[in-house]
Amino acid sequence: MSTELPSQKRDKVTTQTVVDMKRHGEKISMLTAYDFTMAGIVDGAGVDVILVGDSASNVMAGHETTVPMTLNQMIYHTQCVVRGVERALVIADLPFMSYQVTTKEALKSAGRMMKEAGAHAVKLEGGEPISNTVKRIVDAGIPVMGHLGLTPQSIYKFGTYKVRAKDEQEADQLLKDAKILEEAGVFSIVLEKIPSDLAKRVTESLSVPTIGIGAGPHCDGQVLVLHDMLGLNKDFSPRFLRRYEDLHNSMDSAIKHYIDDVKTGDFPNENEQYK
């Protein structure tokens, strides 16, 4: 009898796959990607879920926050990622003000993300205030991932990137929001930068999986920004981040080596030219 875990097989990952993984007690791996090449590498390595995050606003476009990202820009990045993926579930963020105004506009935005970009699901930030929006999108046949805790699109409301829901009132509201989102039809929820014990309570109270980022080990899965975990960003060092490589220094060294070879005439050599 095979002992192979579901995520070790090359079957396509679906929203139902990640729900089943929670039920089977298998942790869910999730990373961001924003382009074809990186998506292919991440997918080929066997990650379960790829998030085309509006964090592209920070790591790809150089903005201070995720707020400037547009729907058209997110569709473009998602198109690039989808073309590089064979197995992983691809989830795309709906950016700021593409779903907050009316449920009709939210459904249109989600529909464009699925139809034009080829996403397999969309992610929305917020709790009870967007529950009707979530329900309308889900009722149209579009899978939705929720996002609670620190919600970067609301950074100007919070005024800080500090840990959320440390006080009892906010913690109780987050737990309530999670259950409301589940009732509205989300297939999973990202929990960002909240106390570990609260994330444990939320995770145990839901039948749908939770994906943590700065939320401790008790979530059903974890997500990191690819550029952060690979060490491409040197200046971003939150407590929750584990760097698995130091690509910034490796790339810096390689580029300097190339420049030196060009300056000295060593590149191209005899084997790197046509005759």
N, C-alpha and C positions, 0 to 999 in steps of 0.2 A: 504493500500500500504506500502511495506517494506521501511524503511529508512536506511537499512543496507548498509554500504559502501562496495565496491568490495573487499578490503583487509580484511574485517571482515569475509568473507565467507571462507570456507575451500577448495575452488577450487584451483587447481594448478596454481601458478604464472608463467607466460610465458613472453617472451620479449614483446609480444603484450599487455599483461596486464599492464606493466609499461608505455608503450606509451599511452594506454588508460587512465591511472591514471593521466598523465599530462593533457590530453584533458579534463578530468572531474574535474580537480583542486584538486585532492587528493594527498597529500604528500606521498612520497615513503620512507619507512624505510629500511636501509641497514646496516648490521654489518659484520665483518669478523668472520671466524671460520677456524680452521685448523685440527680438529680431530672429530671423531665420536660422542663422548659424548657431547662436547660443541655444535656441530652442531644440535644435537637432542634437546638440551635445547633452543637454539636460534630459531629453526624452530617451536618448540612446543609453544613458546611464541607468535608466529604470525608475525615475521619479514617478510617483503616482499622479500628481496634479501639478499643472503649470498655471500660475496666475499671471496674466498680462495686467500688471498693476498700474494704477495711475501714478505709482512711484516712478514711472518713466519720466514724469515731470521733473523729478529730482535728478535721477541718475543718468538720464539720456539727454534731457533738455537744459539742465542746470538751473532750474527754478528753485526757489527757497521752499516752496510748499507744493502740494498736489493741486491746488485750486486752479492754476492757469490751464490745466489740461483740457482739451476740447474733445467732443465726441468723435469728430472726424480724425483727430490724431490717434485716439484710442482704437478706432476701427483700423487705421493703417498699421499700427503696431501688432494688433491681433491677427490681421491678415498675414503678416510676416511670420509670426509664431506658428500659426496653424499650418502653413506650408512646410514647416520643419518638423512636424510632430506626426508620429505613427501610432503611438500607444497611449500617451498620457491624456487625462481629462484637461481640457483647456478652458479656463474660466477668465472672463474679462471684466475688469472694473467698469462700471458706468461712472463717468466723471462728474464732478461738481456741476450742479444745475442742469443735468441731463435727465433727472428723474424727480427732483424735489418740487417742481411747480404744480403739475397736475398728473393724475394717474394716466391720462390719455397720452401726454407727452412722454412719460416714463415707459409706457408700453411701446411707443414708437421707437424710442431710443434702444430699448432692449431688442426689439425686432430687427433694427438695423445691425446691431452687433451680431445677431445670429445669422441673418440673411446675407449681409455684405461681407462680414469679417469671418464667418464660419466658426464662431465661438460655440462651445458646447453648453455654456451656462454664463450667467452674469452675476456680479457681486454688487450689493448695495450697502451703504453705511446707514446705521440708525436702527431704532427700535419701534416702539408703539406708533409714533407719528407716521411711519412709512408702511405700516402693516397692510393697509388697504392697497397701496401701490404694489407691494409684494404679491398679495393675493391676485390682483388683476393680471400681473405678469405671469404668475404660475398658472392661472386659469387659462391663459392663452397658449400654454404648452412650453413655456420657457423656464428652465430650471434656474432657481435663485439661491445664491449663497448670501447669508447675512454677515454683518460685521458690527460688533459691539465693543465697548471699552473705549480706548483711545481711537477716535475716528478722525483721521488726518484731514478730511475735507472740512471738518468743523473747527480747525485749529484756531481760527480767529475768534470763535466763540469761547473756546477753552482758554486761549491765551498762553498755553504751555503744553509741552510734550510729556509732562510728568505722569506717573502712574494714576490711573483712574479707579474709581469705585473703592477707595480705601475706607470711606466712612460708611456706616450702616445703611443710611438712607439711599445713597447712590448704588450700593451693592444690591440692596433689595430691588431697586428699580431695574438694574441690569438683569437680575434673575427673572423678573417679571417680563422684561423685554424679550429675553431669550425664549421664554415659553410662548409669548405672543407671536414671535417670528416663526416658531415651529408650527403653531396652529395655522398661520398664514400660508404655510407650505414650503418653507425653505428646506433644502436637503442637507445643509450644514451651516455652521456659523463660525466665523473667525472671531477669536477673543484676543484683543490687543492690549498689552501693557496693563494688566490687572493683577491683583494679588493671587498667588498660587492657590490658596485655600478657596477663594471665590470661584476660580476657574474649575476647581474640583467639584464644587457644589453644582455649578451650571452643567458641567459635563455629565454628572450622575443623574441630573434631573431631566435630561433630554434623551429622546430616542434617535435623534440625528447627531452626527459627529460634530465635535468642536475642533477647530484648528487654532493652535496657540502661536502667538508671537509675543514674547515677553510675558507669558501667562503661566509659566511653570510646566512641570512634567505630566500633569494629570489630564491634559487635553487628549483627544483621540488622535491628533496629529500635530505637526509643527510646520511652520512656514518661515522662510527667511528670504530677504532680497538677495538675489544671486550675486550682485556686485559687492555686497557687504560680506557674504560668507566666503567669497573668493579673495577678499583682501584688495579689491580694486579701489575701494574707498578707504583712504587712510585716516581721515578726520572724523569718521562716524564710529563711535565706540560705546554704544549703550551696554548696559550690564548683561542683557540677554543674548548679545551677539557672540557666537563662536566663529572665529575665522579658521577655515579649513585649508586655506592657501594664502600666500603672500604674492599675488600676481602683480601688484603694483610695482614692487621692487624687481621682480623677475622681468617684467616688461620694460622697465626703466633700463635695466642692465642690457637687455637684448637690443634696444633702440640705440643706446650709446655705442654698443659694439658695432652695429650697422653703420652708424655715422663715422666712426673711426675707420672702418674698412673702406668706405667711400672716399674719405679724405686722403687716405694713404695709397689709394689705388689698388688695394687688395681685392676689392669687389667691383666688377666680376672678374673671376680668374679664368684660366684656360678652359676649364670644364663648364663654365657658365656663359659661354658665348657661342654663336653660330658661325660656321665657316662655309 
